[in-house]
Amino acid sequence: TTFVSATNTGITLDGTAVKVAAGTPAGSYELVYKICEKINPANCDEAKVTVTVTKPAIEAIDDAGTTVNGFTGGTA
């Protein structure tokens, strides 16, 4: 497999693994890659996949070391 393009520069391909760079905004992106036969490397095709990046959950901890869900019940 070979990386062809993506709709965000933070989305790449490493072998067959899709890599998402830290700091890539949440959203849906397209990644295009090319795959070729080993026996006949001139026989290739392109494929497109949708990569969905979600924003990480945030866990707040107050000064006393208590987890504060949704910033309620403590000072966060």
C-alpha positions in Angstrom: 0.0 0.0 0.0 1.1 3.5 -0.8 -0.2 6.8 0.6 -1.7 9.0 -2.2 -3.5 11.9 -0.4 -5.7 13.0 2.5 -8.0 15.9 3.1 -6.0 16.8 6.2 -2.2 16.8 6.5 -2.4 15.1 9.9 -3.8 12.0 8.3 -1.1 9.7 6.8 -0.4 6.0 6.1 2.4 3.9 7.5 2.3 0.6 5.7 -1.2 -0.5 6.2 -1.8 1.5 9.4 -3.6 4.9 9.3 -1.7 7.4 11.4 -3.4 10.5 13.0 -1.1 13.2 14.2 -1.6 14.7 17.6 -3.5 17.9 17.4 -5.6 16.9 14.4 -9.0 18.5 14.8 -12.0 16.3 15.3 -13.9 15.6 12.1 -14.2 13.2 9.1 -11.4 13.1 6.6 -10.7 11.1 3.4 -7.5 9.2 2.8 -6.7 7.8 -0.6 -4.2 5.0 -1.0 -2.9 2.8 -3.8 -2.5 -1.0 -3.6 -0.6 -3.0 -6.1 -0.1 -6.8 -6.7 3.3 -8.2 -5.6 3.4 -10.6 -8.6 2.4 -7.9 -11.1 3.4 -4.5 -9.6 1.9 -2.6 -12.6 -1.6 -3.9 -11.6 -2.7 -1.3 -9.1 -5.9 0.3 -7.9 -6.8 3.2 -5.6 -9.1 3.1 -2.7 -10.6 5.7 -0.5 -11.4 5.4 3.2 -13.1 7.8 5.7 -11.2 8.5 8.9 -13.2 9.8 11.8 -11.2 11.7 14.4 -13.0 12.3 17.7 -12.0 14.8 20.4 -10.5 13.2 23.5 -12.4 13.1 26.8 -11.1 15.6 29.4 -10.8 14.6 33.0 -10.4 17.4 35.5 -8.8 16.8 38.9 -9.1 19.5 41.6 -6.2 20.6 43.9 -7.1 17.9 46.4 -6.6 15.2 43.7 -10.3 14.4 43.4 -11.7 13.7 39.9 -14.1 16.4 39.0 -16.6 15.2 36.4 -18.0 18.1 34.4 -16.2 20.6 36.6 -18.8 20.3 39.3 -18.2 20.0 43.1 -14.6 21.2 43.0 -12.2 23.9 41.8 -10.9 23.1 38.4 
